[in-house]
Amino acid sequence: MSKTSIKIKTLFAEQATQMGQEVTVRGWIRNHRKQKNMGFIELYDGSCFKSLQLVYTTEKDVDGTLKSLHNGSCIEATGTVRQGFQNELIELNVAEVTLLGDCPEDYPMQPKRHSIEFLRENAYLRPRTRLFQAVFRIRSVAAQAIHSYFTDRGFLYVHTPLITANDAEGAGNTFTVTTLDVGGTKSNTEMSVEEAFKEDFFGMPTSLAVTGQLEAEVFAMAFGEVYTFGPTFRAENSNTKTHAAEFWMIEPEMAFCDLDRLMDVEEDFLKSILGYIMERCDDELVFLEGFSKLSLRERMQAVIDSKIIRVRHEEAIRILRESGEDFEFEPKYGEDIAKEHEKYLTEKHFKAPVFVYDWPKDIKAFYMYQNEDGKTVAAVDLLVPGAGELMGGSQREVRYERLKARMNELGISADSMWWYLNLRKYGSCDHAGFGMGFERLLIYVTGMENIRDVIPFHRTPGSCDY
């Protein structure tokens, strides 16, 4: 029977009391350095970012069992805890090792620097590397931070559907969900689209959800303050570093909330999440700073310490047009802001995070509150130095006739969205919410350049492995 073991995280946390004690640890060999008279095994168990050094002598390893252990193997080791010779970390003077799972010498994750592309191709093994141990632990901690933030403030966590009959963004970039024969049998090809979908599982066209916002609004009108945090899907055939077909979104929705309060919540939310991560992931952030050559903690702390600037879209365009900068894309009133414009506003002009609000109505979604000028909506984007846009939100249109007219204007079926319109009839109130792409936050926090490297198994055009 296996001995009672201790986690490496616990061993480091309690090293003062563990010194001189015999303990048993279990984990995987990251590196095995063999010398003439000694051997050093770097062991990790996933409980923390640090590895534990196991030390043995060839005198004790008479039959060569220890020396034959391969990188990547899973072992159980028993020994005495002692102070390391060359650093302040403790190490284990090995007395006994049991091989739990061997690993051949052609194991792909050898202790050397691998390219990101190679690791991406071996996504089932990359969590064993230092780089992705850091990235995915930060992902876990960031998710915990998000849930803690909203739970501590009384928000209800809502599980919104992943299969839906509405395209809330109106962009049409959705994945169809169907049980019909996609090969196209004769009987199906002779049907109209409408007739075919009547034969489908749900009896209507359905797709994977691009957002949980509309359903979150339903619950906000019953619980006051709610949030949804889960996967969303967009069928954009894009191979950029920031696009994926499956990604996670954080979407809070708040009753009795206008645009000003929404910006207050966004600011507090971002600062709280960054502080939570910095407090719990220092080892990981130090490693990632060395990898990315970015001052990750410094720029996160700068956001935490800042007072986020608030500027109307029209004013932001004026600043850009009068900047004297030679932009690739000309800043224009009534149009969107490019990445280079976000960079100028946050890193050169304001030197701080910026809320850009009151956006042109014609470039925003149908559900946003229409301002009295008839040209803009009460929408806001949060721009952050080193990241660009991190969040987007708005006050929601609560006037039934205005919302219906806007839907008609954009060709959105009022019949299929009857329930959403009815929310405006039955005890409605001002409400607002925002969305933040979880992976976009993680790219900023970790310094990784590609969304494929902050999500465990990426889903992008032509790629759906594992």
Number of C-alpha atoms within 10 A of each C-alpha: 3 7 12 9 13 12 18 23 18 12 19 17 11 11 18 11 10 17 17 15 12 15 20 22 22 23 22 24 25 22 19 21 12 16 11 7 11 15 17 21 25 19 27 25 20 17 13 18 19 18 23 21 20 24 19 21 19 17 10 14 16 10 10 11 12 23 20 10 20 21 25 24 20 22 18 19 22 20 21 18 22 17 16 15 9 6 8 8 15 20 25 27 22 23 17 14 17 14 14 12 11 14 14 11 12 9 12 15 18 15 14 8 9 13 8 15 11 12 19 16 11 14 19 13 14 21 18 18 17 18 21 20 17 22 26 19 19 23 22 11 16 23 17 14 19 19 17 16 18 17 14 8 9 13 21 19 17 18 13 20 14 15 15 18 16 21 19 20 15 15 11 13 17 20 17 15 16 17 11 14 9 8 8 10 10 8 8 17 11 11 11 9 12 11 13 17 19 12 14 16 13 13 13 15 18 20 19 23 23 28 28 26 23 18 18 24 25 16 21 25 22 11 14 18 25 25 28 23 23 17 20 21 21 21 18 16 13 12 11 10 12 13 21 24 21 18 20 17 22 22 23 29 31 26 22 14 19 18 22 15 14 23 23 11 17 22 19 13 16 21 18 17 21 19 17 18 23 21 8 14 18 15 13 24 22 14 17 23 15 11 13 13 10 15 14 21 19 10 16 22 14 15 20 19 11 14 12 19 15 16 15 15 24 18 14 21 22 14 16 20 17 9 14 8 11 8 14 9 11 15 20 13 16 16 16 15 19 14 13 13 23 24 19 19 24 21 17 12 12 13 15 20 27 25 26 24 26 23 26 21 20 13 12 16 18 25 21 22 26 25 16 8 7 9 13 22 27 23 30 26 23 24 24 25 24 18 18 24 23 19 22 20 24 29 27 26 24 20 17 15 12 15 22 20 14 17 18 13 10 13 10 18 12 15 9 11 17 11 14 18 18 12 17 18 13 9 9 15 18 18 24 29 29 23 23 21 19 23 23 22 21 21 20 19 24 26 22 20 14 17 20 22 25 23 20 16 16 20 19 21 14 8 10 10 12 8
